[in-house]
């Protein structure tokens, strides 16, 4: 059985987290995207200074997941007004990122991260946890729906110059 340990990231983790974010995103999406758009997005979204500023952002929390003391994945939750129109008067929390290295898929890392983000949302008093998932990422959609998430909308996700569709899912807390 895998021993999973979750750690709140701080600025000292920015370099480690940026590398993990790049690695997991590459494993998940590099093969199915235009190389130029993909490279542009990765270089901007997962630059150490960008990750560091996100760690320090009010209402943001990065969680690192270790499996048997080996870095295996991470999640980021944050305050966001993006879906307020869908949930007037309701406190929401965005699960902006949740990624696990391929070699750890199926070992309970993603589920542990997701359960922890749900706990954090409940502690904050949020009523809805929401996320966007790539419309063609069927494995992730199945994972979320199995855990009770349901679709409520969609939005455009820009990967470089490529406008892609993300399905928006929500979980009532």
Phi and psi in radians as a Rosetta constraint file:
Dihedral C 1 N 2 CA 2 C 2 CIRCULARHARMONIC -1.380 0.35
Dihedral N 2 CA 2 C 2 N 3 CIRCULARHARMONIC 2.272 0.35
Dihedral C 2 N 3 CA 3 C 3 CIRCULARHARMONIC -1.532 0.35
Dihedral N 3 CA 3 C 3 N 4 CIRCULARHARMONIC 2.000 0.35
Dihedral C 3 N 4 CA 4 C 4 CIRCULARHARMONIC -1.823 0.35
Dihedral N 4 CA 4 C 4 N 5 CIRCULARHARMONIC 2.292 0.35
Dihedral C 4 N 5 CA 5 C 5 CIRCULARHARMONIC -2.210 0.35
Dihedral N 5 CA 5 C 5 N 6 CIRCULARHARMONIC 2.290 0.35
Dihedral C 5 N 6 CA 6 C 6 CIRCULARHARMONIC -1.914 0.35
Dihedral N 6 CA 6 C 6 N 7 CIRCULARHARMONIC 2.398 0.35
Dihedral C 6 N 7 CA 7 C 7 CIRCULARHARMONIC -2.310 0.35
Dihedral N 7 CA 7 C 7 N 8 CIRCULARHARMONIC 2.334 0.35
Dihedral C 7 N 8 CA 8 C 8 CIRCULARHARMONIC -1.279 0.35
Dihedral N 8 CA 8 C 8 N 9 CIRCULARHARMONIC 2.208 0.35
Dihedral C 8 N 9 CA 9 C 9 CIRCULARHARMONIC -1.373 0.35
Dihedral N 9 CA 9 C 9 N 10 CIRCULARHARMONIC 2.568 0.35
Dihedral C 9 N 10 CA 10 C 10 CIRCULARHARMONIC -2.257 0.35
Dihedral N 10 CA 10 C 10 N 11 CIRCULARHARMONIC -3.080 0.35
Dihedral C 10 N 11 CA 11 C 11 CIRCULARHARMONIC -0.990 0.35
Dihedral N 11 CA 11 C 11 N 12 CIRCULARHARMONIC -0.485 0.35
Dihedral C 11 N 12 CA 12 C 12 CIRCULARHARMONIC -1.187 0.35
Dihedral N 12 CA 12 C 12 N 13 CIRCULARHARMONIC -0.265 0.35
Dihedral C 12 N 13 CA 13 C 13 CIRCULARHARMONIC -1.662 0.35
Dihedral N 13 CA 13 C 13 N 14 CIRCULARHARMONIC -0.007 0.35
Dihedral C 13 N 14 CA 14 C 14 CIRCULARHARMONIC -1.000 0.35
Dihedral N 14 CA 14 C 14 N 15 CIRCULARHARMONIC -0.787 0.35
Dihedral C 14 N 15 CA 15 C 15 CIRCULARHARMONIC -1.167 0.35
Dihedral N 15 CA 15 C 15 N 16 CIRCULARHARMONIC -0.784 0.35
Dihedral C 15 N 16 CA 16 C 16 CIRCULARHARMONIC -1.064 0.35
Dihedral N 16 CA 16 C 16 N 17 CIRCULARHARMONIC -0.773 0.35
Dihedral C 16 N 17 CA 17 C 17 CIRCULARHARMONIC -1.175 0.35
Dihedral N 17 CA 17 C 17 N 18 CIRCULARHARMONIC -0.705 0.35
Dihedral C 17 N 18 CA 18 C 18 CIRCULARHARMONIC -1.069 0.35
Dihedral N 18 CA 18 C 18 N 19 CIRCULARHARMONIC -0.743 0.35
Dihedral C 18 N 19 CA 19 C 19 CIRCULARHARMONIC -1.144 0.35
Dihedral N 19 CA 19 C 19 N 20 CIRCULARHARMONIC -0.788 0.35
Dihedral C 19 N 20 CA 20 C 20 CIRCULARHARMONIC -1.072 0.35
Dihedral N 20 CA 20 C 20 N 21 CIRCULARHARMONIC -0.751 0.35
Dihedral C 20 N 21 CA 21 C 21 CIRCULARHARMONIC -1.079 0.35
Dihedral N 21 CA 21 C 21 N 22 CIRCULARHARMONIC -0.768 0.35
Dihedral C 21 N 22 CA 22 C 22 CIRCULARHARMONIC -1.098 0.35
Dihedral N 22 CA 22 C 22 N 23 CIRCULARHARMONIC -0.816 0.35
Dihedral C 22 N 23 CA 23 C 23 CIRCULARHARMONIC -1.089 0.35
Dihedral N 23 CA 23 C 23 N 24 CIRCULARHARMONIC -0.818 0.35
Dihedral C 23 N 24 CA 24 C 24 CIRCULARHARMONIC -1.204 0.35
Dihedral N 24 CA 24 C 24 N 25 CIRCULARHARMONIC -0.659 0.35
Dihedral C 24 N 25 CA 25 C 25 CIRCULARHARMONIC -1.173 0.35
Dihedral N 25 CA 25 C 25 N 26 CIRCULARHARMONIC -0.714 0.35
Dihedral C 25 N 26 CA 26 C 26 CIRCULARHARMONIC -1.055 0.35
Dihedral N 26 CA 26 C 26 N 27 CIRCULARHARMONIC -0.826 0.35
Dihedral C 26 N 27 CA 27 C 27 CIRCULARHARMONIC -1.032 0.35
Dihedral N 27 CA 27 C 27 N 28 CIRCULARHARMONIC -0.643 0.35
Dihedral C 27 N 28 CA 28 C 28 CIRCULARHARMONIC -1.404 0.35
Dihedral N 28 CA 28 C 28 N 29 CIRCULARHARMONIC -0.651 0.35
Dihedral C 28 N 29 CA 29 C 29 CIRCULARHARMONIC -2.305 0.35
Dihedral N 29 CA 29 C 29 N 30 CIRCULARHARMONIC -0.141 0.35
Dihedral C 29 N 30 CA 30 C 30 CIRCULARHARMONIC -1.047 0.35
Dihedral N 30 CA 30 C 30 N 31 CIRCULARHARMONIC -0.709 0.35
Dihedral C 30 N 31 CA 31 C 31 CIRCULARHARMONIC -1.238 0.35
Dihedral N 31 CA 31 C 31 N 32 CIRCULARHARMONIC -0.310 0.35
Dihedral C 31 N 32 CA 32 C 32 CIRCULARHARMONIC -1.929 0.35
Dihedral N 32 CA 32 C 32 N 33 CIRCULARHARMONIC 0.281 0.35
Dihedral C 32 N 33 CA 33 C 33 CIRCULARHARMONIC -2.317 0.35
Dihedral N 33 CA 33 C 33 N 34 CIRCULARHARMONIC 2.761 0.35
Dihedral C 33 N 34 CA 34 C 34 CIRCULARHARMONIC -1.071 0.35
Dihedral N 34 CA 34 C 34 N 35 CIRCULARHARMONIC 2.226 0.35
Dihedral C 34 N 35 CA 35 C 35 CIRCULARHARMONIC -0.972 0.35
Dihedral N 35 CA 35 C 35 N 36 CIRCULARHARMONIC -0.695 0.35
Dihedral C 35 N 36 CA 36 C 36 CIRCULARHARMONIC -1.178 0.35
Dihedral N 36 CA 36 C 36 N 37 CIRCULARHARMONIC -0.828 0.35
Dihedral C 36 N 37 CA 37 C 37 CIRCULARHARMONIC -1.103 0.35
Dihedral N 37 CA 37 C 37 N 38 CIRCULARHARMONIC -0.719 0.35
Dihedral C 37 N 38 CA 38 C 38 CIRCULARHARMONIC -1.079 0.35
Dihedral N 38 CA 38 C 38 N 39 CIRCULARHARMONIC -0.848 0.35
Dihedral C 38 N 39 CA 39 C 39 CIRCULARHARMONIC -1.074 0.35
Dihedral N 39 CA 39 C 39 N 40 CIRCULARHARMONIC -0.750 0.35
Dihedral C 39 N 40 CA 40 C 40 CIRCULARHARMONIC -1.027 0.35
Dihedral N 40 CA 40 C 40 N 41 CIRCULARHARMONIC -0.831 0.35
Dihedral C 40 N 41 CA 41 C 41 CIRCULARHARMONIC -1.111 0.35
Dihedral N 41 CA 41 C 41 N 42 CIRCULARHARMONIC -0.875 0.35
Dihedral C 41 N 42 CA 42 C 42 CIRCULARHARMONIC -1.041 0.35
Dihedral N 42 CA 42 C 42 N 43 CIRCULARHARMONIC -0.761 0.35
Dihedral C 42 N 43 CA 43 C 43 CIRCULARHARMONIC -1.130 0.35
Dihedral N 43 CA 43 C 43 N 44 CIRCULARHARMONIC -0.548 0.35
Dihedral C 43 N 44 CA 44 C 44 CIRCULARHARMONIC -1.484 0.35
Dihedral N 44 CA 44 C 44 N 45 CIRCULARHARMONIC -0.849 0.35
Dihedral C 44 N 45 CA 45 C 45 CIRCULARHARMONIC -1.243 0.35
Dihedral N 45 CA 45 C 45 N 46 CIRCULARHARMONIC -0.533 0.35
Dihedral C 45 N 46 CA 46 C 46 CIRCULARHARMONIC -2.063 0.35
Dihedral N 46 CA 46 C 46 N 47 CIRCULARHARMONIC 0.462 0.35
Dihedral C 46 N 47 CA 47 C 47 CIRCULARHARMONIC -1.258 0.35
Dihedral N 47 CA 47 C 47 N 48 CIRCULARHARMONIC 2.492 0.35
Dihedral C 47 N 48 CA 48 C 48 CIRCULARHARMONIC -0.928 0.35
Dihedral N 48 CA 48 C 48 N 49 CIRCULARHARMONIC -0.775 0.35
Dihedral C 48 N 49 CA 49 C 49 CIRCULARHARMONIC -1.137 0.35
Dihedral N 49 CA 49 C 49 N 50 CIRCULARHARMONIC -0.610 0.35
Dihedral C 49 N 50 CA 50 C 50 CIRCULARHARMONIC -1.181 0.35
Dihedral N 50 CA 50 C 50 N 51 CIRCULARHARMONIC -0.803 0.35
Dihedral C 50 N 51 CA 51 C 51 CIRCULARHARMONIC -1.070 0.35
Dihedral N 51 CA 51 C 51 N 52 CIRCULARHARMONIC -0.753 0.35
Dihedral C 51 N 52 CA 52 C 52 CIRCULARHARMONIC -1.055 0.35
Dihedral N 52 CA 52 C 52 N 53 CIRCULARHARMONIC -0.754 0.35
Dihedral C 52 N 53 CA 53 C 53 CIRCULARHARMONIC -1.172 0.35
Dihedral N 53 CA 53 C 53 N 54 CIRCULARHARMONIC -0.610 0.35
Dihedral C 53 N 54 CA 54 C 54 CIRCULARHARMONIC -1.194 0.35
Dihedral N 54 CA 54 C 54 N 55 CIRCULARHARMONIC -0.651 0.35
Dihedral C 54 N 55 CA 55 C 55 CIRCULARHARMONIC -1.045 0.35
Dihedral N 55 CA 55 C 55 N 56 CIRCULARHARMONIC -0.699 0.35
Dihedral C 55 N 56 CA 56 C 56 CIRCULARHARMONIC -1.487 0.35
Dihedral N 56 CA 56 C 56 N 57 CIRCULARHARMONIC -0.102 0.35
Dihedral C 56 N 57 CA 57 C 57 CIRCULARHARMONIC -1.153 0.35
Dihedral N 57 CA 57 C 57 N 58 CIRCULARHARMONIC 2.364 0.35
Dihedral C 57 N 58 CA 58 C 58 CIRCULARHARMONIC -1.098 0.35
Dihedral N 58 CA 58 C 58 N 59 CIRCULARHARMONIC 2.318 0.35
Dihedral C 58 N 59 CA 59 C 59 CIRCULARHARMONIC 1.475 0.35
Dihedral N 59 CA 59 C 59 N 60 CIRCULARHARMONIC 0.121 0.35
Dihedral C 59 N 60 CA 60 C 60 CIRCULARHARMONIC -1.906 0.35
Dihedral N 60 CA 60 C 60 N 61 CIRCULARHARMONIC 2.486 0.35
Dihedral C 60 N 61 CA 61 C 61 CIRCULARHARMONIC -2.488 0.35
Dihedral N 61 CA 61 C 61 N 62 CIRCULARHARMONIC 2.153 0.35
Dihedral C 61 N 62 CA 62 C 62 CIRCULARHARMONIC -1.733 0.35
Dihedral N 62 CA 62 C 62 N 63 CIRCULARHARMONIC 2.374 0.35
Dihedral C 62 N 63 CA 63 C 63 CIRCULARHARMONIC -2.129 0.35
Dihedral N 63 CA 63 C 63 N 64 CIRCULARHARMONIC 2.184 0.35
Dihedral C 63 N 64 CA 64 C 64 CIRCULARHARMONIC -1.650 0.35
Dihedral N 64 CA 64 C 64 N 65 CIRCULARHARMONIC 2.434 0.35
Dihedral C 64 N 65 CA 65 C 65 CIRCULARHARMONIC -1.993 0.35
Dihedral N 65 CA 65 C 65 N 66 CIRCULARHARMONIC 2.241 0.35
Dihedral C 65 N 66 CA 66 C 66 CIRCULARHARMONIC -1.978 0.35
Dihedral N 66 CA 66 C 66 N 67 CIRCULARHARMONIC 2.388 0.35
Dihedral C 66 N 67 CA 67 C 67 CIRCULARHARMONIC -1.995 0.35
Dihedral N 67 CA 67 C 67 N 68 CIRCULARHARMONIC 2.009 0.35
Dihedral C 67 N 68 CA 68 C 68 CIRCULARHARMONIC 0.860 0.35
Dihedral N 68 CA 68 C 68 N 69 CIRCULARHARMONIC 0.808 0.35
Dihedral C 68 N 69 CA 69 C 69 CIRCULARHARMONIC 1.188 0.35
Dihedral N 69 CA 69 C 69 N 70 CIRCULARHARMONIC 0.219 0.35
Dihedral C 69 N 70 CA 70 C 70 CIRCULARHARMONIC -1.924 0.35
Dihedral N 70 CA 70 C 70 N 71 CIRCULARHARMONIC 2.289 0.35
Dihedral C 70 N 71 CA 71 C 71 CIRCULARHARMONIC -1.047 0.35
Dihedral N 71 CA 71 C 71 N 72 CIRCULARHARMONIC 2.185 0.35
Dihedral C 71 N 72 CA 72 C 72 CIRCULARHARMONIC -2.132 0.35
Dihedral N 72 CA 72 C 72 N 73 CIRCULARHARMONIC -0.462 0.35
Dihedral C 72 N 73 CA 73 C 73 CIRCULARHARMONIC -3.108 0.35
Dihedral N 73 CA 73 C 73 N 74 CIRCULARHARMONIC -3.083 0.35
Dihedral C 73 N 74 CA 74 C 74 CIRCULARHARMONIC -2.793 0.35
Dihedral N 74 CA 74 C 74 N 75 CIRCULARHARMONIC 2.891 0.35
Dihedral C 74 N 75 CA 75 C 75 CIRCULARHARMONIC -2.486 0.35
Dihedral N 75 CA 75 C 75 N 76 CIRCULARHARMONIC 2.732 0.35
Dihedral C 75 N 76 CA 76 C 76 CIRCULARHARMONIC -2.332 0.35
Dihedral N 76 CA 76 C 76 N 77 CIRCULARHARMONIC 2.232 0.35
Dihedral C 76 N 77 CA 77 C 77 CIRCULARHARMONIC -1.989 0.35
Dihedral N 77 CA 77 C 77 N 78 CIRCULARHARMONIC 2.653 0.35
Dihedral C 77 N 78 CA 78 C 78 CIRCULARHARMONIC -2.760 0.35
Dihedral N 78 CA 78 C 78 N 79 CIRCULARHARMONIC 2.733 0.35
Dihedral C 78 N 79 CA 79 C 79 CIRCULARHARMONIC -1.289 0.35
Dihedral N 79 CA 79 C 79 N 80 CIRCULARHARMONIC 2.416 0.35
Dihedral C 79 N 80 CA 80 C 80 CIRCULARHARMONIC -2.682 0.35
Dihedral N 80 CA 80 C 80 N 81 CIRCULARHARMONIC 2.403 0.35
Dihedral C 80 N 81 CA 81 C 81 CIRCULARHARMONIC -1.602 0.35
Dihedral N 81 CA 81 C 81 N 82 CIRCULARHARMONIC 0.022 0.35
Dihedral C 81 N 82 CA 82 C 82 CIRCULARHARMONIC -0.965 0.35
Dihedral N 82 CA 82 C 82 N 83 CIRCULARHARMONIC -0.634 0.35
Dihedral C 82 N 83 CA 83 C 83 CIRCULARHARMONIC -1.916 0.35
Dihedral N 83 CA 83 C 83 N 84 CIRCULARHARMONIC 0.263 0.35
Dihedral C 83 N 84 CA 84 C 84 CIRCULARHARMONIC -0.967 0.35
Dihedral N 84 CA 84 C 84 N 85 CIRCULARHARMONIC -0.599 0.35
Dihedral C 84 N 85 CA 85 C 85 CIRCULARHARMONIC -1.113 0.35
Dihedral N 85 CA 85 C 85 N 86 CIRCULARHARMONIC -0.493 0.35
Dihedral C 85 N 86 CA 86 C 86 CIRCULARHARMONIC -1.376 0.35
Dihedral N 86 CA 86 C 86 N 87 CIRCULARHARMONIC -0.398 0.35
Dihedral C 86 N 87 CA 87 C 87 CIRCULARHARMONIC -2.342 0.35
Dihedral N 87 CA 87 C 87 N 88 CIRCULARHARMONIC 1.139 0.35
Dihedral C 87 N 88 CA 88 C 88 CIRCULARHARMONIC -1.024 0.35
Dihedral N 88 CA 88 C 88 N 89 CIRCULARHARMONIC 2.275 0.35
Dihedral C 88 N 89 CA 89 C 89 CIRCULARHARMONIC 1.313 0.35
Dihedral N 89 CA 89 C 89 N 90 CIRCULARHARMONIC 0.103 0.35
Dihedral C 89 N 90 CA 90 C 90 CIRCULARHARMONIC -1.918 0.35
Dihedral N 90 CA 90 C 90 N 91 CIRCULARHARMONIC 2.351 0.35
Dihedral C 90 N 91 CA 91 C 91 CIRCULARHARMONIC -1.338 0.35
Dihedral N 91 CA 91 C 91 N 92 CIRCULARHARMONIC 2.214 0.35
Dihedral C 91 N 92 CA 92 C 92 CIRCULARHARMONIC -2.127 0.35
Dihedral N 92 CA 92 C 92 N 93 CIRCULARHARMONIC 2.762 0.35
Dihedral C 92 N 93 CA 93 C 93 CIRCULARHARMONIC -2.384 0.35
Dihedral N 93 CA 93 C 93 N 94 CIRCULARHARMONIC 2.289 0.35
Dihedral C 93 N 94 CA 94 C 94 CIRCULARHARMONIC -1.636 0.35
Dihedral N 94 CA 94 C 94 N 95 CIRCULARHARMONIC 2.265 0.35
Dihedral C 94 N 95 CA 95 C 95 CIRCULARHARMONIC -1.574 0.35
Dihedral N 95 CA 95 C 95 N 96 CIRCULARHARMONIC 1.580 0.35
Dihedral C 95 N 96 CA 96 C 96 CIRCULARHARMONIC -1.296 0.35
Dihedral N 96 CA 96 C 96 N 97 CIRCULARHARMONIC -0.645 0.35
Dihedral C 96 N 97 CA 97 C 97 CIRCULARHARMONIC -2.505 0.35
Dihedral N 97 CA 97 C 97 N 98 CIRCULARHARMONIC 2.452 0.35
Dihedral C 97 N 98 CA 98 C 98 CIRCULARHARMONIC -2.652 0.35
Dihedral N 98 CA 98 C 98 N 99 CIRCULARHARMONIC 1.992 0.35
Dihedral C 98 N 99 CA 99 C 99 CIRCULARHARMONIC -2.427 0.35
Dihedral N 99 CA 99 C 99 N 100 CIRCULARHARMONIC 2.508 0.35
Dihedral C 99 N 100 CA 100 C 100 CIRCULARHARMONIC -2.285 0.35
Dihedral N 100 CA 100 C 100 N 101 CIRCULARHARMONIC 2.371 0.35
Dihedral C 100 N 101 CA 101 C 101 CIRCULARHARMONIC -1.021 0.35
Dihedral N 101 CA 101 C 101 N 102 CIRCULARHARMONIC 2.479 0.35
Dihedral C 101 N 102 CA 102 C 102 CIRCULARHARMONIC -0.884 0.35
Dihedral N 102 CA 102 C 102 N 103 CIRCULARHARMONIC -0.719 0.35
Dihedral C 102 N 103 CA 103 C 103 CIRCULARHARMONIC -1.178 0.35
Dihedral N 103 CA 103 C 103 N 104 CIRCULARHARMONIC -0.194 0.35
Dihedral C 103 N 104 CA 104 C 104 CIRCULARHARMONIC -1.878 0.35
Dihedral N 104 CA 104 C 104 N 105 CIRCULARHARMONIC -0.016 0.35
Dihedral C 104 N 105 CA 105 C 105 CIRCULARHARMONIC -1.078 0.35
Dihedral N 105 CA 105 C 105 N 106 CIRCULARHARMONIC 2.365 0.35
Dihedral C 105 N 106 CA 106 C 106 CIRCULARHARMONIC 1.538 0.35
Dihedral N 106 CA 106 C 106 N 107 CIRCULARHARMONIC 0.069 0.35
Dihedral C 106 N 107 CA 107 C 107 CIRCULARHARMONIC -1.835 0.35
Dihedral N 107 CA 107 C 107 N 108 CIRCULARHARMONIC 0.174 0.35
Dihedral C 107 N 108 CA 108 C 108 CIRCULARHARMONIC 1.564 0.35
Dihedral N 108 CA 108 C 108 N 109 CIRCULARHARMONIC 0.066 0.35
Dihedral C 108 N 109 CA 109 C 109 CIRCULARHARMONIC -1.171 0.35
Dihedral N 109 CA 109 C 109 N 110 CIRCULARHARMONIC -0.881 0.35
Dihedral C 109 N 110 CA 110 C 110 CIRCULARHARMONIC -1.047 0.35
Dihedral N 110 CA 110 C 110 N 111 CIRCULARHARMONIC -0.745 0.35
Dihedral C 110 N 111 CA 111 C 111 CIRCULARHARMONIC -1.121 0.35
Dihedral N 111 CA 111 C 111 N 112 CIRCULARHARMONIC -0.715 0.35
Dihedral C 111 N 112 CA 112 C 112 CIRCULARHARMONIC -1.109 0.35
Dihedral N 112 CA 112 C 112 N 113 CIRCULARHARMONIC -0.764 0.35
Dihedral C 112 N 113 CA 113 C 113 CIRCULARHARMONIC -1.095 0.35
Dihedral N 113 CA 113 C 113 N 114 CIRCULARHARMONIC -0.770 0.35
Dihedral C 113 N 114 CA 114 C 114 CIRCULARHARMONIC -1.130 0.35
Dihedral N 114 CA 114 C 114 N 115 CIRCULARHARMONIC -0.782 0.35
Dihedral C 114 N 115 CA 115 C 115 CIRCULARHARMONIC -1.073 0.35
Dihedral N 115 CA 115 C 115 N 116 CIRCULARHARMONIC -0.663 0.35
Dihedral C 115 N 116 CA 116 C 116 CIRCULARHARMONIC -1.171 0.35
Dihedral N 116 CA 116 C 116 N 117 CIRCULARHARMONIC -0.704 0.35
Dihedral C 116 N 117 CA 117 C 117 CIRCULARHARMONIC -1.146 0.35
Dihedral N 117 CA 117 C 117 N 118 CIRCULARHARMONIC -0.611 0.35
Dihedral C 117 N 118 CA 118 C 118 CIRCULARHARMONIC -1.109 0.35
Dihedral N 118 CA 118 C 118 N 119 CIRCULARHARMONIC -0.793 0.35
Dihedral C 118 N 119 CA 119 C 119 CIRCULARHARMONIC -1.010 0.35
Dihedral N 119 CA 119 C 119 N 120 CIRCULARHARMONIC -0.768 0.35
Dihedral C 119 N 120 CA 120 C 120 CIRCULARHARMONIC -1.098 0.35
Dihedral N 120 CA 120 C 120 N 121 CIRCULARHARMONIC -0.739 0.35
Dihedral C 120 N 121 CA 121 C 121 CIRCULARHARMONIC -1.066 0.35
Dihedral N 121 CA 121 C 121 N 122 CIRCULARHARMONIC -0.760 0.35
Dihedral C 121 N 122 CA 122 C 122 CIRCULARHARMONIC -1.119 0.35
Dihedral N 122 CA 122 C 122 N 123 CIRCULARHARMONIC -0.732 0.35
Dihedral C 122 N 123 CA 123 C 123 CIRCULARHARMONIC -1.064 0.35
Dihedral N 123 CA 123 C 123 N 124 CIRCULARHARMONIC -0.628 0.35
Dihedral C 123 N 124 CA 124 C 124 CIRCULARHARMONIC -1.336 0.35
Dihedral N 124 CA 124 C 124 N 125 CIRCULARHARMONIC -0.279 0.35
Dihedral C 124 N 125 CA 125 C 125 CIRCULARHARMONIC 1.591 0.35
Dihedral N 125 CA 125 C 125 N 126 CIRCULARHARMONIC 0.233 0.35
Dihedral C 125 N 126 CA 126 C 126 CIRCULARHARMONIC -1.267 0.35
Dihedral N 126 CA 126 C 126 N 127 CIRCULARHARMONIC 2.614 0.35
Dihedral C 126 N 127 CA 127 C 127 CIRCULARHARMONIC -1.851 0.35
Dihedral N 127 CA 127 C 127 N 128 CIRCULARHARMONIC -0.333 0.35
Dihedral C 127 N 128 CA 128 C 128 CIRCULARHARMONIC -2.391 0.35
Dihedral N 128 CA 128 C 128 N 129 CIRCULARHARMONIC 2.264 0.35
Dihedral C 128 N 129 CA 129 C 129 CIRCULARHARMONIC -1.814 0.35
Dihedral N 129 CA 129 C 129 N 130 CIRCULARHARMONIC 2.242 0.35
Dihedral C 129 N 130 CA 130 C 130 CIRCULARHARMONIC -2.294 0.35
Dihedral N 130 CA 130 C 130 N 131 CIRCULARHARMONIC 2.817 0.35
Dihedral C 130 N 131 CA 131 C 131 CIRCULARHARMONIC -2.740 0.35
Dihedral N 131 CA 131 C 131 N 132 CIRCULARHARMONIC 2.846 0.35
Dihedral C 131 N 132 CA 132 C 132 CIRCULARHARMONIC -1.959 0.35
Dihedral N 132 CA 132 C 132 N 133 CIRCULARHARMONIC 2.390 0.35
Dihedral C 132 N 133 CA 133 C 133 CIRCULARHARMONIC -2.293 0.35
Dihedral N 133 CA 133 C 133 N 134 CIRCULARHARMONIC 2.371 0.35
Dihedral C 133 N 134 CA 134 C 134 CIRCULARHARMONIC -0.908 0.35
Dihedral N 134 CA 134 C 134 N 135 CIRCULARHARMONIC 2.342 0.35
Dihedral C 134 N 135 CA 135 C 135 CIRCULARHARMONIC -1.029 0.35
Dihedral N 135 CA 135 C 135 N 136 CIRCULARHARMONIC -0.430 0.35
Dihedral C 135 N 136 CA 136 C 136 CIRCULARHARMONIC -1.757 0.35
Dihedral N 136 CA 136 C 136 N 137 CIRCULARHARMONIC 0.117 0.35
Dihedral C 136 N 137 CA 137 C 137 CIRCULARHARMONIC -1.608 0.35
Dihedral N 137 CA 137 C 137 N 138 CIRCULARHARMONIC 1.330 0.35
Dihedral C 137 N 138 CA 138 C 138 CIRCULARHARMONIC -1.192 0.35
Dihedral N 138 CA 138 C 138 N 139 CIRCULARHARMONIC -0.596 0.35
Dihedral C 138 N 139 CA 139 C 139 CIRCULARHARMONIC -1.078 0.35
Dihedral N 139 CA 139 C 139 N 140 CIRCULARHARMONIC -0.797 0.35
Dihedral C 139 N 140 CA 140 C 140 CIRCULARHARMONIC -1.154 0.35
Dihedral N 140 CA 140 C 140 N 141 CIRCULARHARMONIC -0.733 0.35
Dihedral C 140 N 141 CA 141 C 141 CIRCULARHARMONIC -1.035 0.35
Dihedral N 141 CA 141 C 141 N 142 CIRCULARHARMONIC -0.747 0.35
Dihedral C 141 N 142 CA 142 C 142 CIRCULARHARMONIC -1.099 0.35
Dihedral N 142 CA 142 C 142 N 143 CIRCULARHARMONIC -0.742 0.35
Dihedral C 142 N 143 CA 143 C 143 CIRCULARHARMONIC -1.014 0.35
Dihedral N 143 CA 143 C 143 N 144 CIRCULARHARMONIC -0.866 0.35
Dihedral C 143 N 144 CA 144 C 144 CIRCULARHARMONIC -1.161 0.35
Dihedral N 144 CA 144 C 144 N 145 CIRCULARHARMONIC -0.762 0.35
Dihedral C 144 N 145 CA 145 C 145 CIRCULARHARMONIC -1.144 0.35
Dihedral N 145 CA 145 C 145 N 146 CIRCULARHARMONIC -0.603 0.35
Dihedral C 145 N 146 CA 146 C 146 CIRCULARHARMONIC -1.088 0.35
Dihedral N 146 CA 146 C 146 N 147 CIRCULARHARMONIC -0.502 0.35
Dihedral C 146 N 147 CA 147 C 147 CIRCULARHARMONIC -1.668 0.35
Dihedral N 147 CA 147 C 147 N 148 CIRCULARHARMONIC 0.173 0.35
Dihedral C 147 N 148 CA 148 C 148 CIRCULARHARMONIC 1.813 0.35
Dihedral N 148 CA 148 C 148 N 149 CIRCULARHARMONIC -0.003 0.35
Dihedral C 148 N 149 CA 149 C 149 CIRCULARHARMONIC -1.285 0.35
Dihedral N 149 CA 149 C 149 N 150 CIRCULARHARMONIC 2.597 0.35
Dihedral C 149 N 150 CA 150 C 150 CIRCULARHARMONIC -2.375 0.35
Dihedral N 150 CA 150 C 150 N 151 CIRCULARHARMONIC 2.617 0.35
Dihedral C 150 N 151 CA 151 C 151 CIRCULARHARMONIC -1.258 0.35
Dihedral N 151 CA 151 C 151 N 152 CIRCULARHARMONIC 2.438 0.35
Dihedral C 151 N 152 CA 152 C 152 CIRCULARHARMONIC -2.270 0.35
Dihedral N 152 CA 152 C 152 N 153 CIRCULARHARMONIC -0.250 0.35
Dihedral C 152 N 153 CA 153 C 153 CIRCULARHARMONIC -3.040 0.35
Dihedral N 153 CA 153 C 153 N 154 CIRCULARHARMONIC -2.873 0.35
Dihedral C 153 N 154 CA 154 C 154 CIRCULARHARMONIC -2.650 0.35
Dihedral N 154 CA 154 C 154 N 155 CIRCULARHARMONIC 2.870 0.35
Dihedral C 154 N 155 CA 155 C 155 CIRCULARHARMONIC -2.662 0.35
Dihedral N 155 CA 155 C 155 N 156 CIRCULARHARMONIC 2.962 0.35
Dihedral C 155 N 156 CA 156 C 156 CIRCULARHARMONIC -1.550 0.35
Dihedral N 156 CA 156 C 156 N 157 CIRCULARHARMONIC 2.338 0.35
Dihedral C 156 N 157 CA 157 C 157 CIRCULARHARMONIC -2.033 0.35
Dihedral N 157 CA 157 C 157 N 158 CIRCULARHARMONIC 2.142 0.35
Dihedral C 157 N 158 CA 158 C 158 CIRCULARHARMONIC -1.603 0.35
Dihedral N 158 CA 158 C 158 N 159 CIRCULARHARMONIC 2.054 0.35
Dihedral C 158 N 159 CA 159 C 159 CIRCULARHARMONIC -1.908 0.35
Dihedral N 159 CA 159 C 159 N 160 CIRCULARHARMONIC 1.702 0.35
Dihedral C 159 N 160 CA 160 C 160 CIRCULARHARMONIC 1.135 0.35
Dihedral N 160 CA 160 C 160 N 161 CIRCULARHARMONIC -2.133 0.35
Dihedral C 160 N 161 CA 161 C 161 CIRCULARHARMONIC -1.721 0.35
Dihedral N 161 CA 161 C 161 N 162 CIRCULARHARMONIC 0.033 0.35
Dihedral C 161 N 162 CA 162 C 162 CIRCULARHARMONIC -1.585 0.35
Dihedral N 162 CA 162 C 162 N 163 CIRCULARHARMONIC 1.981 0.35
Dihedral C 162 N 163 CA 163 C 163 CIRCULARHARMONIC -1.421 0.35
Dihedral N 163 CA 163 C 163 N 164 CIRCULARHARMONIC 2.031 0.35
Dihedral C 163 N 164 CA 164 C 164 CIRCULARHARMONIC -2.011 0.35
Dihedral N 164 CA 164 C 164 N 165 CIRCULARHARMONIC 2.803 0.35
Dihedral C 164 N 165 CA 165 C 165 CIRCULARHARMONIC -1.794 0.35
Dihedral N 165 CA 165 C 165 N 166 CIRCULARHARMONIC 2.236 0.35
Dihedral C 165 N 166 CA 166 C 166 CIRCULARHARMONIC -1.866 0.35
Dihedral N 166 CA 166 C 166 N 167 CIRCULARHARMONIC 2.372 0.35
Dihedral C 166 N 167 CA 167 C 167 CIRCULARHARMONIC -1.477 0.35
Dihedral N 167 CA 167 C 167 N 168 CIRCULARHARMONIC 2.331 0.35
Dihedral C 167 N 168 CA 168 C 168 CIRCULARHARMONIC -1.691 0.35
Dihedral N 168 CA 168 C 168 N 169 CIRCULARHARMONIC 2.213 0.35
Dihedral C 168 N 169 CA 169 C 169 CIRCULARHARMONIC -2.069 0.35
Dihedral N 169 CA 169 C 169 N 170 CIRCULARHARMONIC 2.646 0.35
Dihedral C 169 N 170 CA 170 C 170 CIRCULARHARMONIC -2.365 0.35
Dihedral N 170 CA 170 C 170 N 171 CIRCULARHARMONIC 2.672 0.35
Dihedral C 170 N 171 CA 171 C 171 CIRCULARHARMONIC -2.279 0.35
Dihedral N 171 CA 171 C 171 N 172 CIRCULARHARMONIC 2.152 0.35
Dihedral C 171 N 172 CA 172 C 172 CIRCULARHARMONIC -1.312 0.35
Dihedral N 172 CA 172 C 172 N 173 CIRCULARHARMONIC 2.217 0.35
